[in-house]
Amino acid sequence: IITDCARLLGRQAVVVAIDAAKKEPGKWEVYIHGGNTATGTDAVGWAKEAEARGCGEILLTSMDRDGTKDGYDLDLIEAVSSQVGVPVIASGGAGEAGHIAEVFRRGAEAALAASIFHYG
């Protein structure tokens, strides 16, 4: 479906959302169904495949950090950003402005934040 949408609409219109959780140092697994189901798929590998299929951006959410306000998973952001040529939107963990600034230093093109605004 990624390839079909990219052909029909252009890759700039295709954003692939990846929900990932850390398995071990330097390894993250893709989760689906709201983070309830592990897929066995490596998150970095899936990001590369999504780009190859035609996505124009990747929305990368750390399931481990989402809603915690403890900061983004910077290692995950850097691991994916360094392997793809499309923009990565970092998600999961923003608790202060410094957290948001740090994702840009680690390779993200944008940062998603929610809890910091909803709950202060």
C-alpha positions, -999 to +999 in steps of 0.1 A: +000+000+000+029+024+006+041+020-030+006+024-044-001+055-024+033+070-033+027+064-070-008+078-068-003+108-045+035+114-044+058+103-017+055+136+001+019+126+009+029+093+026+038+092+062+046+058+078+040+056+115+064+032+134+057+023+170+088+008+185+100-007+218+135-015+229+144-052+229+180-049+238+207-022+235+207-009+199+176-030+189+140-020+187+109-040+177+079-027+157+046-029+176+010-027+162-025-024+175-017+005+198+015-010+210-002-042+222+012-066+196+049-073+189+056-080+152+091-094+155+102-068+129+133-047+135+123-010+136+154+003+118+150-023+091+113-015+087+121+022+084+145+015+056+120-008+038+092+018+042+115+044+026+124+020-002+087+014-008+081+051-013+072+068+020+081+105+023+083+107+061+085+085+091+066+092+124+087+073+149+072+067+183+091+052+212+065+030+231+089+030+260+089+068+264+054+077+251+035+097+278+064+096+303+077+131+298+111+117+305+126+126+272+127+110+238+145+077+230+175+095+214+193+063+205+162+051+186+159+085+168+196+085+158+195+048+147+166+054+123+176+089+112+211+078+102+197+050+080+170+068+060+170+097+037+135+109+045+125+131+074+119+115+108+094+129+132+103+120+167+075+111+191+072+098+226+087+114+257+087+152+255+086+167+289+104+200+285+117+223+257+152+208+260+139+174+251+125+188+219+157+206+210+178+175+216+159+154+189+171+178+162+207+173+173+201+136+169+188+136+134+150+142+136+135+168+113+104+173+135+092+166+170+057+155+181+047+164+216+014+159+234+016+152+271+038+182+277+009+204+264-020+183+279-006+178+314+020+206+317 
